Amino acid sequence: MASFQRMLSSGCSIHARFLLCSAFAPLCSEEVSGAVSACRTVCETVVEECQEQLSRLALDCTAFPLRPDRRLCMRPPNASDAEPDPPPQPEHWPFRDHETRDRGCPPAHARAPTGECRPACGLHAAYTQEEKRTAETWMSALAWLALLSTSFALLTFCAEPARYRYPERPAVWAAACHALVALAYAVRGWIGAGAVSCAGGTLATDGLAAPTCVAFFSTTYYFTLAADAWFASACAAWYLTAASEWSTEALERAAAYLHAGAWGWAGAWTAAALALRRVAADELTGTCGIADAAAAALVAVPRGALLLTAIALAVGACPGIMRVRRALDSRGARRVGRLAARAAAAGALYLTLAGLATGARLWEARSRESRSSLVLVAALEAGTAHTESSGGAVSTCLCLACGVAAGAWAWTRKSTAVWRRALCPPRKAPCVAAPPLLRPHHPYYKRPLHVSRV
């Protein structure tokens, strides 16, 4: 490097430092095989501009890759105008006419209003048609299962509201929230992916530019956080009942605070996401959600805080439940034990699915964010429309599975009995009946005397 000090100090070329740095310290990444150095055109430009300073030094430009060979290389940001245009594409261009490059973007991409290269609507940029069809099938199936499960739970509550009082009442509100989330995904499957995720000719980078994208995001994000908040409220109600010995009436009087906390928590985070404009479309699922760059702050923080709070309250309620069982007789202890076991099983299932969904969303965001720029450059250089995709619809499917679990508390024999009474009511006795002593089958019944006419 010291032998090129004269060339650097003279300032003969603005790209000299970039060329030497890329030659002695090329770019290395796990996502790209081999080292990435400067393009050969950059080397030829520097040699032409610095002939006097390189008179005693030999700079072999053939060691640098050529762009027409579709080899990955680097160019300085201000070197686009100085380099010649790339050669024309061959006659047998492997993509259809509507998938050609758009202003320097890879195939199946287009320039968004923000200046980024985004996947074009109707094309397959990072995912194949088969991958999208598989994600569509899983999402639709889980959305309808979640809608059926939560609808059954809500109708069971409507059939017998007195059965689900506090501390079980928050589970009803959690099921209602997941029913609306499942309904949003079912409607998205009906109207199509393009109607939700597209803004102009590309996928929505800023979701506020597409009204349908905003509506879908607001519904799913708000009610998902509200469902988690009601799950935490259920754990809080069980804790107050078992540990602090609150009665059902006391919990009903404090229900307004639970409602304010659950709906207010979800509303605050939804308003923050919309105000920060962190809404973006996903090509694989055809939906709108939190952008990958903000997934840790707007997905992991609110959901993680609620789930950790629920775990702490559930663990704190266990000693109180055991104390209540010891204070009751054998029959009452069995009833409390069955109720606590059913609530613990439903809560553990929901907690597991919600935690996995949050972790999967973080993993997908970091994977896509870490390789998006390099993969985009590689696709532009290699001329391939389908890049190596990372992640998938795992987090979305797990969120919909949470909706199935949210209605699992109603899958009991008592619910079957409730529906049997509602659909097959017992026969009623006639409204007007003879007094018991005047009925023919009564033992003290006497026939009336026959009076003959005289």
Long-range contacts (C-beta under 8 A, 24 or more apart in sequence): 3-57, 4-57, 6-53, 7-50, 7-53, 7-54, 7-57, 10-50, 10-53, 12-49, 12-50, 12-52, 12-53, 13-45, 13-46, 13-49, 13-50, 14-76, 14-78, 15-42, 15-45, 15-46, 15-76, 15-79, 16-46, 16-50, 18-42, 18-76, 19-43, 19-46, 22-74, 23-64, 27-74, 29-374, 31-370, 31-371, 31-374, 31-375, 32-72, 32-374, 32-378, 36-72, 36-73, 36-74, 37-64, 37-65, 37-73, 37-74, 38-64, 38-73, 38-74, 38-75, 39-64, 39-65, 39-66, 39-67, 39-73, 39-74, 39-75, 39-83, 40-64, 40-65, 40-66, 40-67, 40-73, 41-66, 41-67, 41-75, 41-83, 41-84, 42-75, 42-76, 42-79, 42-83, 45-79, 45-82, 45-83, 67-381, 70-381, 70-382, 70-383, 71-381, 72-377, 72-378, 72-381, 72-382, 73-381, 89-383, 94-383, 95-383, 95-385, 98-123, 99-123, 99-385, 101-380, 104-380, 105-380, 106-376, 106-379, 106-380, 106-383, 106-384, 106-385, 106-387, 107-379, 107-383, 107-384, 107-385, 108-385, 108-386, 109-202, 109-376, 109-379, 110-201, 110-202, 111-202, 112-200, 112-202, 112-205, 113-200, 113-205, 113-209, 114-205, 114-206, 116-205, 117-376, 118-202, 118-203, 118-205, 119-202, 119-203, 119-283, 120-201, 120-202, 120-203, 121-194, 121-197, 121-198, 121-200, 121-201, 121-202, 121-203, 122-194, 123-385, 124-385, 124-386, 125-283, 125-385, 125-386, 125-387, 126-283, 126-284, 126-375, 126-386, 126-387, 126-389, 127-283, 127-284, 127-386, 127-389, 128-386, 131-284, 131-389, 131-392, 132-193, 132-283, 132-284, 132-286, 135-284, 135-285, 135-392, 135-393, 135-396, 136-189, 136-193, 136-286, 138-393, 138-397, 139-185, 139-189, 139-285, 139-393, 139-396, 139-397, 139-400, 140-185, 140-186, 140-189, 142-397, 142-400, 142-401, 142-403, 142-404, 143-182, 143-185, 143-186, 143-189, 143-400, 143-403, 144-182, 144-186, 145-400, 145-403, 145-404, 146-178, 146-179, 146-181, 146-182, 146-400, 146-401, 146-402, 146-403, 146-404, 146-406, 146-407, 147-179, 147-182, 147-183, 147-186, 147-403, 149-175, 149-403, 149-404, 149-405, 149-406, 149-407, 149-408, 150-175, 150-176, 150-178, 150-179, 150-182, 150-403, 150-406, 150-407, 151-179, 151-407, 152-407, 152-410, 152-415, 153-406, 153-407, 153-409, 153-410, 154-179, 154-407, 156-410, 156-415, 156-418, 156-419, 157-410, 159-418, 159-419, 159-422, 160-418, 163-414, 163-418, 165-248, 165-252, 166-237, 166-241, 166-248, 166-251, 166-252, 166-255, 167-234, 167-237, 167-238, 167-240, 167-241, 167-248, 167-251, 168-234, 168-343, 168-409, 169-237, 169-255, 170-230, 170-231, 170-233, 170-234, 170-237, 170-258, 170-262, 171-230, 171-234, 171-346, 171-406, 171-409, 173-226, 173-230, 173-233, 173-262, 174-227, 174-230, 174-231, 174-234, 174-350, 174-406, 175-406, 175-407, 175-409, 175-410, 177-223, 177-224, 177-226, 177-227, 177-230, 177-406, 178-223, 178-224, 178-227, 178-402, 178-403, 178-406, 178-407, 179-403, 180-219, 180-223, 181-219, 181-220, 181-223, 181-224, 181-227, 181-399, 181-400, 181-403, 182-400, 182-403, 184-216, 184-219, 184-220, 185-220, 185-287, 185-400, 188-216, 188-286, 188-287, 192-286, 193-285, 193-286, 193-287, 194-286, 196-281, 196-286, 196-287, 196-288, 197-281, 197-282, 197-283, 197-286, 197-287, 197-288, 198-281, 199-281, 203-280, 203-281, 203-282, 203-283, 204-279, 204-280, 204-281, 204-288, 205-280, 205-281, 206-277, 206-279, 206-280, 207-277, 207-279, 207-280, 207-281, 207-288, 208-274, 208-277, 208-279, 210-281, 210-288, 213-279, 213-281, 213-288, 214-274, 214-279, 214-288, 216-287, 216-288, 217-273, 217-279, 217-288, 217-289, 218-270, 218-274, 220-287, 220-289, 221-269, 221-270, 221-273, 221-289, 221-290, 222-266, 222-267, 222-270, 223-266, 224-303, 224-399, 225-265, 225-266, 225-269, 225-270, 225-302, 225-303, 225-306, 226-262, 226-263, 226-265, 226-266, 227-402, 227-406, 228-302, 228-303, 228-306, 228-307, 228-310, 228-354, 229-261, 229-262, 229-263, 229-265, 229-266, 229-306, 230-262, 231-306, 231-310, 231-347, 231-350, 231-351, 231-354, 232-306, 232-307, 232-309, 232-310, 232-313, 233-258, 233-261, 233-262, 234-310, 234-347, 235-309, 235-310, 235-311, 235-313, 235-314, 235-317, 235-347, 236-313, 238-313, 238-314, 238-317, 238-321, 238-343, 239-313, 239-314, 239-316, 239-317, 239-320, 241-317, 241-320, 242-317, 242-318, 242-319, 242-320, 242-321, 242-323, 242-324, 243-316, 243-317, 243-319, 243-320, 244-320, 245-320, 265-302, 265-306, 269-298, 269-302, 272-298, 273-298, 284-389, 284-391, 284-392, 284-393, 285-393, 285-396, 287-396, 292-364, 292-365, 292-366, 292-368, 292-369, 292-372, 293-365, 293-369, 295-361, 295-362, 295-364, 295-365, 295-366, 296-362, 296-365, 299-358, 299-361, 299-362, 299-365, 300-358, 300-361, 300-362, 303-354, 303-358, 304-358, 307-351, 307-354, 307-355, 307-358, 310-347, 310-351, 311-351, 314-344, 314-347, 342-409, 342-412, 343-409, 346-405, 346-408, 346-409, 349-405, 349-408, 350-402, 350-405, 350-406, 350-408, 353-398, 353-401, 353-402, 353-405, 354-398, 354-402, 356-398, 357-395, 357-398, 357-399, 357-401, 357-402, 358-395, 360-394, 360-395, 360-398, 361-395, 363-391, 364-390, 364-391, 364-392, 364-394, 364-395, 365-391, 367-391
